[in-house]
Amino acid sequence: MTSIDPNLWSFMNRRIFLKRMNLLLYSLLLTSKSKSNSFPITPWIPQGRRIPIMQGYTDDNSTQITLLVSQIENLSYNITAIDKVSQQPQFHINNFCFPNSKYKIEKIFISNLENNSSYKLEVFDKNNQLIDLRFFKTLNTLSNSLKIGLMSCMDDRSPIHAPMWKSVIEKKSDILFFLGDNAYIDDEEISTTPESIWERHVETRMTLDIYQVENLIPILAIWDDHDYGVDNGNSSFEHKQKSLEIFKAFFGNNDSTYLENGPGNCFYVRLANQRFVFFDSRYFRQNESLSTSKVWGQDQISWFISKLDPKSNDPVWFVNGSQFFGAYHHYESVEREASTELTQLLDVARNLNSVSIFISGDLHYSEISSIEKKLLGFQSLELTSSAIHSTKADDLRNNPRRVISYRENNYFIVTAHVNQAQLNLKIDICGRNQTYNSSSYNIKK
């Protein structure tokens, strides 16, 4: 039977601990795997688990890797090439420490890598004993194709998280996009604090198998309300700045060759001859009347407009936590709550020399929606991926744009290929044991 290091929970709020202990015990029992005999037991990691490690932004010659490690133990690292390369990797480390926690975040910034090459990351304790080993690859940013996993709503207390991540890992995507609710922080019975935000990120990082995987997969993430810290939260959240700092510690990336951070939690990335705008739909959100409400705010909109070269043929992916086109339901969406901002976005997209599509999460069901030609000058799509392992929606609302929808826990695998100015998509909606639907689309002007 799996045992849990009590030190992991020593800093937790007692009410959270008592409420969640049984669920977490069951969750960890389901996901526990035997460690390789070559690695000694690490006291600050639950028995049967490994150090939580996530590969973040990656391009053809650099990557950023995030580890959740002991606050008091000084670890060392070795990074070597598996393939034959002409230069040796270089790296430096930054730390993020949270007061009174037994854990800290260490970020390794690795450069001097080579395109299409594989590497290994070795982790050593203070006695120079090997305690973990992971493998990673660079990403071919000049390719015309990219295999992307889309997922949102990751409740670590769900009993199905282990088989869902097993399914994701088996698909061998080039990169994963986490579309929000990547940790469930808010609690109905107590107020959210910086301490509870940190604690829930630690718990989630310790629990989910995507952070245990031996062959790392690059992950880019935005937040939504539950990992922001307040259900349907907006700019009035008193701990929004601390929440932003913590989220960026766990998921954020420094500016790099093809990535630039913007206001709040938004960022812009260029990969595989495609452009990706990741919106922050929480930090600047203002819920007023439906005619004056804001989801992104003008500073964020102006910033992303400045990043998009209107003459480029590279397709644009607009990525948001909540739906873009969701006026058909009474839940959160840009169309329903901030139609003037959506109109502004559509005007920008219409005047680009490239096609664009829309990606979102949040709904607790997945759907593909067809975006009519009159809005953009070409037929487009919104892909809503939700929930990979959280509760399912009670029903499917009547969406006039809907092509297909699924309520079962799922995620998307999208293989995107750029052919001149066209974007060819193969979209699989996947569950833990099956593919619910496969379809292909050609987005062109």
C-alpha positions in Angstrom: 0.0 0.0 0.0 1.2 3.5 -0.8 2.2 5.6 2.2 2.3 9.4 2.2 5.1 11.3 3.7 3.4 13.4 6.5 5.9 16.2 5.9 4.2 16.8 2.6 1.1 17.9 4.4 2.6 19.5 7.5 2.1 23.0 6.1 -1.4 22.6 4.9 -4.4 24.2 6.4 -6.0 21.6 8.7 -9.5 22.1 7.3 -8.2 21.4 3.8 -6.2 18.4 5.1 -9.2 16.8 6.8 -11.5 17.4 3.9 -9.3 16.0 1.2 -7.2 13.4 2.9 -9.3 10.4 1.9 -9.6 11.5 -1.7 -5.9 12.2 -2.0 -5.0 8.9 -0.4 -7.1 7.1 -3.0 -5.8 9.2 -5.8 -2.2 8.6 -4.9 -2.9 4.9 -4.4 -4.2 4.7 -8.0 -1.3 6.5 -9.5 1.6 5.1 -7.5 4.3 3.3 -9.5 7.3 1.5 -8.3 10.5 3.5 -8.5 13.4 2.2 -10.5 15.7 0.2 -8.2 18.5 2.4 -9.3 17.1 5.4 -7.4 17.2 5.6 -3.6 14.2 6.6 -1.6 13.9 10.4 -1.3 12.5 11.4 2.1 10.7 14.5 0.8 8.9 12.6 -2.0 5.9 10.3 -1.3 6.9 6.7 -1.5 6.6 5.2 -5.0 6.8 8.6 -6.7 9.5 10.6 -8.4 10.4 14.3 -8.3 7.7 16.3 -10.1 9.3 17.6 -13.3 7.8 19.6 -16.2 9.4 20.6 -19.5 8.2 24.0 -20.5 9.0 26.2 -23.5 11.2 24.4 -26.0 12.7 25.3 -29.3 15.4 24.0 -31.6 18.3 25.0 -29.3 16.9 25.6 -25.8 14.4 24.5 -23.2 13.1 25.4 -19.7 12.5 22.7 -17.1 10.7 23.1 -13.8 11.2 20.9 -10.7 9.4 20.8 -7.4 12.1 20.0 -4.9 12.9 20.2 -1.2 13.5 23.6 0.3 16.4 22.5 2.3 18.2 20.0 0.1 20.8 21.3 -2.4 20.5 19.3 -5.6 22.8 19.2 -8.5 22.1 18.4 -12.2 23.9 17.0 -15.2 22.6 17.4 -18.7 24.2 15.4 -21.5 23.3 14.6 -25.1 22.2 11.1 -26.1 22.6 11.8 -29.8 25.9 12.8 -31.3 26.2 16.6 -31.1 28.8 19.2 -31.9 28.3 21.3 -28.7 27.7 20.7 -25.1 24.6 21.9 -23.3 24.9 24.9 -21.0 22.4 25.8 -18.2 21.7 28.0 -15.2 19.2 27.7 -12.4 16.7 30.1 -10.8 14.7 29.3 -7.6 11.3 30.3 -6.3 10.8 29.8 -2.6 7.5 30.2 -0.7 7.6 31.1 3.1 7.2 28.2 5.5 6.9 25.6 2.8 9.1 22.5 2.7 9.2 22.8 -1.1 10.6 25.2 -3.7 10.6 25.5 -7.4 13.8 25.2 -9.3 13.9 26.2 -13.0 16.7 25.0 -15.2 17.3 27.1 -18.3 19.1 25.0 -20.8 20.8 26.4 -24.0 23.4 25.3 -26.6 21.2 22.4 -27.6 20.9 21.1 -31.2 17.8 20.7 -33.4 16.2 17.2 -33.5 18.4 16.0 -30.7 17.7 14.0 -27.5 19.2 14.7 -24.0 19.1 13.3 -20.5 18.7 15.2 -17.2 20.3 13.6 -14.2 19.4 14.8 -10.7 21.8 14.2 -7.8 21.3 14.7 -4.0 23.8 16.4 -1.7 25.8 13.1 -1.5 26.1 13.1 -5.3 23.8 10.1 -5.5 21.6 9.8 -8.6 18.0 10.2 -7.4 16.2 10.8 -10.8 16.7 10.6 -14.5 14.6 12.1 -17.3 14.9 12.4 -21.0 13.9 15.4 -23.3 14.1 16.5 -26.9 14.4 19.8 -28.7 11.5 21.0 -30.8 11.9 21.5 -34.5 10.6 25.1 -34.8 11.1 25.2 -38.6 8.9 22.2 -39.3 5.6 22.7 -41.1 3.8 20.2 -38.8 3.1 20.1 -35.0 1.2 17.5 -33.0 -0.5 19.3 -30.1 -2.4 18.0 -27.1 -5.2 20.2 -25.8 -6.6 19.7 -22.3 -8.2 21.5 -19.4 -9.9 21.0 -16.0 -7.4 18.9 -14.1 -8.9 18.0 -10.7 -6.2 16.0 -8.9 -8.9 14.5 -6.6 -10.5 12.7 -9.6 -10.1 8.9 -9.5 -9.6 8.8 -13.3 -6.6 11.1 -13.6 -4.1 8.3 -13.9 -5.6 6.5 -16.9 -6.3 9.8 -18.6 -2.6 10.8 -18.4 -1.5 7.4 -19.4 -3.6 7.8 -22.6 -2.2 11.3 -23.2 1.4 10.1 -22.8 0.9 7.2 -25.2 -0.1 9.7 -27.9 3.5 11.2 -28.0 2.5 14.7 -28.8 5.2 17.3 -29.7 3.7 19.7 -27.2 0.8 20.0 -24.8 -1.4 23.1 -24.2 -2.9 23.3 -20.7 -6.0 25.5 -21.2 -6.8 26.4 -17.6 -8.0 24.9 -14.3 -4.6 23.1 -14.2 -5.1 22.9 -10.5 -8.2 23.3 -8.4 -7.3 25.9 -5.8 -10.6 27.6 -4.7 -12.6 26.0 -1.9 -16.2 26.7 -1.1 -15.7 26.5 2.6 -12.7 28.7 3.1 -11.2 31.9 1.6 -8.3 31.5 -0.8 -5.0 32.7 0.5 -1.5 32.8 -1.0 -0.7 29.8 1.3 -3.6 27.7 -0.1 -2.8 28.7 -3.7 0.8 27.4 -3.2 -0.4 24.3 -1.3 -2.8 23.2 -4.0 -0.2 23.7 -6.8 2.2 21.5 -4.7 -0.5 18.8 -4.2 -1.4 18.7 -7.9 2.2 18.7 -9.0 2.9 15.8 -6.6 -0.2 13.8 -7.8 -0.5 13.9 -11.6 1.4 11.5 -13.7 2.2 13.9 -16.4 4.9 15.3 -14.0 6.3 11.8 -13.4 6.8 10.9 -17.0 10.3 9.7 -17.9 10.3 11.2 -21.5 9.3 14.8 -20.9 6.8 16.6 -23.2 6.9 20.4 -23.5 3.9 22.1 -21.8 2.6 25.6 -22.3 -0.2 26.7 -19.9 -2.7 29.5 -19.3 -5.0 29.8 -16.3 -8.7 30.0 -15.8 -10.7 30.6 -12.6 -9.9 27.6 -10.5 -6.1 27.9 -10.8 -6.5 31.7 -10.6 -8.0 31.1 -7.1 -11.6 32.2 -7.3 -14.6 30.6 -9.0 -15.4 33.0 -11.9 -12.7 35.3 -10.6 -11.9 38.7 -12.0 -9.5 41.6 -11.4 -11.0 42.3 -7.9 -9.3 39.2 -6.5 -7.2 40.5 -3.6 -4.4 37.9 -4.1 -4.2 38.1 -7.9 -0.6 39.3 -7.9 0.6 36.6 -5.6 -1.4 34.0 -7.5 0.2 35.2 -10.8 3.7 34.9 -9.2 3.0 31.3 -8.0 1.4 30.3 -11.4 4.4 31.6 -13.2 6.7 29.7 -10.8 5.0 26.4 -11.7 4.1 27.0 -15.3 5.7 30.2 -16.6 8.6 30.6 -19.0 11.2 33.4 -19.5 11.3 35.3 -22.7 13.1 33.3 -25.3 13.8 33.2 -29.1 10.2 32.5 -30.1 8.3 33.3 -26.8 7.5 36.7 -25.4 5.5 37.4 -22.2 2.9 40.1 -22.2 0.7 41.8 -19.5 -0.5 39.6 -16.7 -0.4 35.9 -17.7 -0.6 36.3 -21.5 2.2 35.3 -23.9 3.0 34.9 -27.5 4.8 32.0 -29.2 6.0 31.1 -32.7 6.5 27.4 -33.4 6.5 25.3 -36.6 5.5 28.2 -38.9 2.5 29.0 -36.7 1.7 31.7 -34.2 0.0 31.3 -30.9 -1.6 34.0 -28.7 -2.3 32.8 -25.1 -4.7 35.2 -23.4 -5.1 35.9 -19.7 -8.8 36.0 -19.1 -8.7 36.6 -15.4 -6.2 39.2 -14.2 -7.8 42.1 -16.1 -11.4 40.8 -16.2 -14.1 43.3 -15.2 -17.6 42.1 -14.8 -19.9 45.0 -15.2 -22.9 45.2 -17.5 -22.8 42.9 -20.6 -22.2 45.9 -22.8 -19.2 47.3 -20.8 -17.6 44.1 -19.3 -14.0 43.3 -20.2 -12.3 39.9 -20.3 -8.8 40.9 -21.5 -8.6 44.7 -21.2 -7.2 47.1 -23.7 -3.6 46.8 -22.6 -3.5 43.1 -23.3 -5.4 43.5 -26.6 -3.0 46.3 -27.8 0.0 44.1 -26.8 -1.0 41.1 -28.8 -1.9 43.2 -31.8 1.6 44.6 -31.8 3.0 41.0 -32.0 1.0 40.0 -35.1 2.6 40.9 -38.4 -0.4 41.4 -40.7 1.7 40.4 -43.7 2.7 37.0 -42.4 1.1 33.9 -43.9 1.7 31.9 -40.7 -1.6 30.7 -39.2 -2.7 32.2 -35.8 -4.1 30.2 -32.9 -6.0 32.3 -30.3 -6.0 30.5 -27.0 -8.2 31.3 -24.0 -9.4 29.7 -20.8 -13.1 30.3 -21.4 -14.9 30.1 -24.7 -14.7 32.7 -27.4 -18.0 32.0 -29.0 -20.3 31.1 -26.1 -23.3 33.4 -26.2 -25.5 30.3 -26.6 -25.1 29.4 -22.9 -25.2 31.5 -19.7 -21.7 30.5 -18.5 -18.5 32.6 -19.1 -17.5 33.4 -22.7 -16.0 36.4 -24.5 -18.9 36.6 -26.9 -21.5 36.8 -24.1 -19.6 39.0 -21.5 -17.3 41.2 -23.7 -18.7 41.2 -27.2 -16.9 44.5 -28.0 -13.5 42.8 -27.3 -14.5 39.8 -29.4 -15.4 42.1 -32.3 -12.1 43.9 -31.9 -10.3 40.5 -32.1 -12.3 39.4 -35.2 -11.4 42.7 -36.9 -7.7 42.1 -36.3 -8.0 38.4 -37.5 -9.9 39.5 -40.6 -7.2 41.9 -41.7 -4.3 39.4 -41.3 -2.9 37.8 -44.3 -3.2 34.4 -42.6 -6.0 32.2 -41.3 -6.7 31.8 -37.6 -8.5 29.4 -35.3 -9.7 29.5 -31.7 -8.9 27.2 -28.7 -10.6 27.1 -25.3 -11.4 25.0 -22.3 -13.6 25.4 -19.2 -17.0 24.0 -20.1 -16.7 20.4 -18.8 -17.7 19.1 -22.2 -15.8 19.3 -25.5 -17.0 20.5 -28.8 -15.9 21.6 -32.2 -17.7 24.8 -33.4 -17.8 26.1 -36.9 -17.2 29.8 -37.1 -19.1 31.3 -40.0 -17.3 32.9 -42.9 -19.0 36.3 -42.5 -17.2 36.9 -39.2 -13.6 36.4 -40.6 -13.9 36.2 -44.4 -13.2 32.5 -44.2 -14.6 29.5 -42.4 -12.8 28.8 -39.1 -13.2 26.6 -35.9 -13.3 26.9 -32.2 -12.0 23.8 -30.4 -13.2 23.5 -26.8 -11.4 20.8 -24.9 -12.8 20.0 -21.4 -12.6 18.2 -19.0 -9.7 15.8 -18.9 -10.4 14.7 -15.3 -13.0 16.7 -13.5 -16.8 16.6 -13.3 -18.9 16.3 -16.5 -21.5 18.9 -17.5 -25.1 17.9 -16.7 -26.2 18.4 -20.3 -25.1 19.8 -23.6 -26.5 23.3 -24.3 -27.9 23.9 -27.8 -25.0 25.5 -29.8 -26.0 26.5 -33.3 -22.4 26.4 -34.4 -21.6 23.0 -33.0 -20.2 20.3 -35.3 -19.7 17.7 -32.6 -19.6 17.4 -28.8 -18.7 15.0 -26.0 -19.5 15.0 -22.3 -17.2 12.2 -21.3 -13.8 13.0 -19.9 -11.6 13.7 -22.9 -8.8 15.7 -24.5 -7.9 16.7 -28.0 -4.9 15.6 -30.1 -4.5 18.1 -33.1 -2.0 17.4 -35.8 -1.6 20.8 -37.6 0.2 21.1 -40.9 0.9 24.4 -42.7 0.6 24.2 -46.5 1.5 27.6 -47.8 -1.3 29.8 -46.3 -3.6 26.9 -45.5 -3.9 25.1 -42.1 -4.7 21.4 -42.4 -5.9 19.9 -39.2 -6.5 16.3 -38.1 -8.4 16.4 -34.8 -8.9 13.4 -32.5 -11.1 13.7 -29.4 -9.7 11.0 -27.0 -10.8 9.3 -23.8 -8.9 7.0 -21.5 -9.5 3.9 -23.6 -10.7 5.1 -27.0 -10.9 7.8 -29.6 -14.4 9.2 -29.6 -14.1 11.0 -32.9 -11.6 11.8 -35.7 -12.1 14.5 -38.2 -10.1 16.6 -40.7 -10.4 20.2 -41.7 -8.8 22.6 -44.1 -8.8 26.2 -43.0 -8.0 28.6 -45.9 -8.9 32.0 -47.2 
